[in-house]
Each structure stands twice: as structure tokens, then as C-alpha cells.
């Protein structure tokens, strides 16, 4: 089936989205979620930024369950478009102690601790749970993640929103990232992108046909039964349902 779109307002969102979306009038839309009629273990969404997102972190499964939550949150991003000076913050420049991270979050110097990286169309970033991260302004991306709405904000540039310093510091990996979590993928290039909490591949073929899978076209069209999806759509296909690629290149995700 083709999953339904849910438009989510954010203070850092945009009043105008790409033509493939129907932007609600007068709303600052930051995210477009793709949801079904039942609870799904994975979630696909688009993110559009006009301002930087908070510096934040997500717990892993064990840490989430200790806090009464169903699961943690590992995610990944495929960059669809980025302004020339756009950046992502991924991990820290150096390892710090917990008390140093907390103090930096309180006085704002955490902005200087974050490893800010230039970003361009086709970049792919794997963000394991525990990774301190932030998405900068001027970026459009497709996110695929564990379906858990759990975010601990460490710093929010003075916006009047709640911070979660106790939990955020407790679950953070307070160190630089593994460089292999960032890569560049040319449009049309086949590649296994993630094989961890979930699987994600970039392909022009139905390579995860043995799984229930989320198919997210980047170019061309994909077809499953009577449903047709293009960029801006997400298909959810069962293992018994073949997906046909019509001059298409798509990201396809499945549970691990």
C-alpha cells in the first residue's frame, strides 16, 4: 500500500515545500511522515529545514526500555538538496566527560564541540543511537529510522523548548563518530547503506523482495499491484508482493 502523508509543524520548518507535496497554508512544515493503519517498527519521513534543529541525541533499545519506552532510535539521512553553506553536526570533535558535556550544553559552548560537516546532495549519514547530532539550516533530506518518538534535546539555540540534560547526557556517546558512518552515494548507484538495527539499500531493483519493505523512490516510478509511487511517496510492500521499478532508483528499507 501507499503510506499516508502526515505533515508535522516545526519552528524550524518551511512555509513552502517542493511541488510534489501539498503544503498546508500558513503552516511551517518541518517533517512529512509516512504512516499506515497499524503500528510499524520503522518510519520514513522527509525533513525540510529553514533553521538549525536542536542539538540532540536518542537512546538505544536498552536505555529506552530502562525509561519505560518501547525502543530506542537509530536513524539515517539521505540528502536530497542542500544550500551551499549547509552543514550537519555529527558527533563531537573530541571525547569529553559527562560533566563537560552538561556544562557545554548549559552555556552554549556545545556548538563549538560539535563536529560540523559540509553537506551536499547525495551524502548519506548513518546516525546510531547515542550519537549527538544536529541538522543545519537549508537542507532537504529523507530520513529512515526506528519508529520511536524519543528525542533528548541538549541545546536549542535559545528557543523556549524543554531540554533533557539528565537523560541526554546519560545516553550520549561523548566522542567523535566512526568515519564510515558518512558516505557519498551518486544517484543511480547501487549500494548497501545500512545493515544494523534495520537494513537500507539504494538500488534500481527489488533487492529486498524477501522482506516487508519500505520503498522510497528518489527518481522514476515504482509499482506494487495497483499502487504507483514517485518521489515524495513511500510504498509498503509485503514479502509476497513484487515491486516493479520503472526507470527508478529508490531507497528500500526493511527490518533487520
C-alpha positions as CSV (number, residue, x, y, z in Angstrom):
1,X,0.0,0.0,0.0
2,X,1.0,3.6,-0.4
3,X,1.5,5.1,3.0
4,X,-0.3,8.2,4.0
5,X,1.4,11.6,4.5
6,X,1.3,13.4,7.8
7,X,2.5,17.0,7.8
8,X,4.3,18.0,11.0
9,X,4.8,21.6,12.0
10,X,8.2,22.6,13.4
11,X,9.6,26.0,14.5
12,X,12.5,25.4,12.0
13,X,10.2,24.3,9.2
14,X,9.2,25.9,5.9
15,X,6.1,27.5,4.6
16,X,6.8,26.2,1.1
17,X,7.8,22.6,0.2
18,X,8.7,21.0,-3.1
19,X,5.9,20.8,-5.7
20,X,5.4,17.0,-5.0
21,X,3.9,18.0,-1.6
22,X,0.7,19.9,-0.8
23,X,2.0,22.4,1.7
24,X,-0.8,23.3,4.2
25,X,-1.4,27.0,4.0
26,X,0.1,29.2,6.8
27,X,2.0,26.2,8.4
28,X,5.7,25.9,9.0
29,X,6.2,22.3,7.9
30,X,9.4,20.7,9.0
31,X,8.6,17.0,8.5
32,X,6.4,14.8,6.4
33,X,5.8,11.4,8.0
34,X,4.6,8.3,6.1
35,X,2.2,6.3,8.2
36,X,0.0,3.3,7.9
37,X,-3.1,2.0,9.6
38,X,-1.1,-0.1,12.1
39,X,2.0,0.5,14.3
40,X,5.0,-0.1,12.2
41,X,8.6,-0.8,13.5
42,X,10.2,1.6,11.0
43,X,9.4,5.1,9.9
44,X,10.2,7.1,6.7
45,X,10.0,10.8,6.7
46,X,11.1,13.9,4.8
47,X,12.7,16.8,6.6
48,X,12.9,20.4,5.4
49,X,14.9,23.0,7.4
50,X,14.9,26.8,7.3
51,X,16.8,27.0,10.6
52,X,19.0,24.6,12.5
53,X,17.4,21.8,14.5
54,X,18.3,21.4,18.2
55,X,21.5,19.5,19.2
56,X,20.0,16.2,20.3
57,X,20.5,12.5,21.0
58,X,18.4,9.4,21.0
59,X,18.8,6.4,23.4
60,X,19.5,2.8,22.3
61,X,16.9,0.0,22.9
62,X,18.2,-1.0,26.3
63,X,18.4,2.6,27.5
64,X,14.9,3.3,26.2
65,X,13.4,0.2,28.0
66,X,15.0,1.3,31.2
67,X,13.0,4.5,30.8
68,X,9.7,2.7,30.1
69,X,9.9,3.2,26.3
70,X,9.3,0.5,23.7
71,X,12.5,1.0,21.7
72,X,15.4,3.4,21.1
73,X,16.1,5.3,17.9
74,X,18.7,4.7,15.3
75,X,18.2,6.7,12.1
76,X,19.9,7.7,8.8
77,X,19.7,10.5,6.3
78,X,19.9,10.8,2.6
79,X,20.5,14.4,1.5
80,X,18.2,15.4,-1.3
81,X,19.2,19.1,-1.5
82,X,21.4,21.5,0.4
83,X,22.2,25.2,0.2
84,X,25.9,25.9,-0.5
85,X,26.8,26.6,3.2
86,X,24.6,23.9,4.7
87,X,26.1,21.7,7.5
88,X,25.3,18.7,9.6
89,X,26.6,18.2,13.1
90,X,27.6,14.6,13.7
91,X,29.4,13.6,16.9
92,X,31.9,15.6,18.8
93,X,35.4,16.9,17.8
94,X,36.9,15.2,20.8
95,X,36.0,13.0,23.6
96,X,34.6,14.8,26.7
97,X,33.5,13.8,30.2
98,X,29.8,13.8,31.1
99,X,30.2,16.9,33.3
100,X,31.9,18.7,30.5
101,X,29.1,17.9,28.0
102,X,26.5,19.1,30.5
103,X,28.3,22.3,31.2
104,X,28.7,23.0,27.5
105,X,25.0,22.4,26.9
106,X,24.1,24.9,29.6
107,X,26.5,27.7,28.4
108,X,26.1,27.1,24.7
109,X,29.7,26.1,24.1
110,X,28.4,22.8,22.9
111,X,28.2,24.5,19.4
112,X,32.0,24.5,19.4
113,X,32.2,20.9,20.5
114,X,30.0,19.5,17.7
115,X,31.8,18.2,14.5
116,X,30.1,20.3,11.9
117,X,30.5,18.9,8.3
118,X,29.6,20.5,5.0
119,X,26.8,18.6,3.2
120,X,25.7,18.2,-0.4
121,X,23.1,16.3,-2.4
122,X,23.8,12.5,-2.4
123,X,25.5,12.5,1.0
124,X,24.4,9.7,3.3
125,X,24.8,9.6,7.1
126,X,24.1,6.7,9.5
127,X,23.2,8.0,13.0
128,X,23.4,5.2,15.5
129,X,21.5,5.7,18.8
130,X,23.8,7.7,21.2
131,X,25.2,9.9,18.5
132,X,25.0,13.6,19.3
133,X,23.7,15.3,16.2
134,X,22.1,18.3,14.6
135,X,20.7,19.1,11.2
136,X,21.6,22.6,10.0
137,X,19.5,25.1,8.0
138,X,18.9,24.9,4.3
139,X,18.7,21.1,4.0
140,X,16.1,18.7,2.5
141,X,16.6,15.1,3.3
142,X,14.9,11.7,3.5
143,X,15.1,10.1,6.9
144,X,14.6,6.4,7.7
145,X,14.5,5.3,11.4
146,X,13.3,3.1,14.1
147,X,9.7,4.2,14.7
148,X,10.3,5.7,18.2
149,X,9.4,9.3,19.0
150,X,12.1,9.8,21.6
151,X,14.5,12.8,21.4
152,X,16.6,14.3,24.2
153,X,17.4,17.9,23.4
154,X,20.8,19.0,24.7
155,X,20.7,22.6,23.3
156,X,18.2,24.6,21.3
157,X,19.8,28.0,20.4
158,X,17.7,29.8,23.0
159,X,14.3,28.6,21.7
160,X,11.8,28.3,24.5
161,X,11.6,24.5,24.4
162,X,12.3,21.9,27.1
163,X,15.8,20.5,27.3
164,X,16.5,16.9,28.6
165,X,20.0,17.2,30.0
166,X,19.9,14.3,32.5
167,X,18.7,11.7,30.0
168,X,20.6,13.3,27.1
169,X,24.0,13.3,28.8
170,X,23.4,9.8,30.2
171,X,22.7,8.2,26.8
172,X,25.3,10.1,24.7
173,X,28.4,8.8,23.1
174,X,30.6,11.7,24.0
175,X,33.2,11.2,21.3
176,X,33.9,11.5,17.6
177,X,32.0,9.3,15.2
178,X,33.2,6.4,13.2
179,X,34.1,8.0,9.8
180,X,32.5,5.1,7.9
181,X,29.0,6.4,9.0
182,X,29.3,9.2,6.4
183,X,29.5,8.4,2.7
184,X,28.5,9.8,-0.7
185,X,26.1,8.0,-3.0
186,X,25.8,9.1,-6.6
187,X,22.2,9.0,-7.9
188,X,21.5,5.6,-9.6
189,X,24.4,3.9,-7.7
190,X,23.5,0.5,-6.1
191,X,24.8,0.2,-2.5
192,X,24.0,-1.4,0.8
193,X,23.7,1.6,3.1
194,X,22.8,0.1,6.5
195,X,22.8,-3.4,7.9
196,X,22.3,-2.8,11.6
197,X,19.1,-2.1,13.5
198,X,17.4,-2.2,10.1
199,X,18.5,-2.7,6.5
200,X,18.6,0.0,3.9
201,X,19.8,-0.3,0.3
202,X,20.0,2.1,-2.7
203,X,19.0,0.2,-5.8
204,X,17.2,0.1,-9.2
205,X,15.9,-3.4,-8.4
206,X,13.7,-5.1,-5.8
207,X,16.7,-6.5,-3.8
208,X,14.8,-6.9,-0.5
209,X,11.9,-8.8,-2.1
210,X,12.1,-11.5,0.7
211,X,11.1,-8.8,3.3
212,X,8.3,-6.4,4.2
213,X,9.9,-3.3,2.9
214,X,9.5,0.5,2.7
215,X,10.3,1.7,-0.9
216,X,11.1,5.4,-1.3
217,X,11.7,6.5,-4.9
218,X,14.3,9.1,-5.5
219,X,13.8,9.1,-9.3
220,X,11.4,7.3,-11.7
221,X,8.4,5.3,-10.5
222,X,7.8,2.1,-8.7
223,X,4.7,-0.1,-8.8
224,X,3.2,-2.6,-6.4
225,X,0.0,-4.1,-7.6
226,X,-2.3,-1.1,-8.4
227,X,-0.2,1.4,-6.4
228,X,2.3,3.6,-8.1
229,X,4.8,5.7,-6.2
230,X,7.2,8.5,-7.3
231,X,9.5,10.9,-5.4
232,X,7.6,12.1,-2.4
233,X,5.7,8.8,-1.9
234,X,6.5,5.7,0.1
235,X,5.2,2.2,-0.7
236,X,5.0,-0.6,2.0
237,X,5.2,-4.0,0.3
238,X,4.8,-7.4,1.9
239,X,7.2,-10.3,1.0
240,X,4.7,-11.8,-1.3
241,X,4.2,-8.6,-3.3
242,X,6.6,-7.9,-6.2
243,X,7.7,-4.3,-6.7
244,X,8.4,-3.2,-10.3
245,X,10.9,-0.5,-10.9
246,X,10.1,1.8,-13.9
247,X,13.4,3.6,-14.7
248,X,13.5,4.1,-10.9
249,X,16.2,4.4,-8.3
250,X,15.0,4.1,-4.7
251,X,16.0,3.7,-1.1
252,X,14.4,0.5,0.2
253,X,14.4,-0.3,3.9
254,X,13.4,-3.4,5.9
255,X,13.7,-4.7,9.5
256,X,17.0,-6.4,10.2
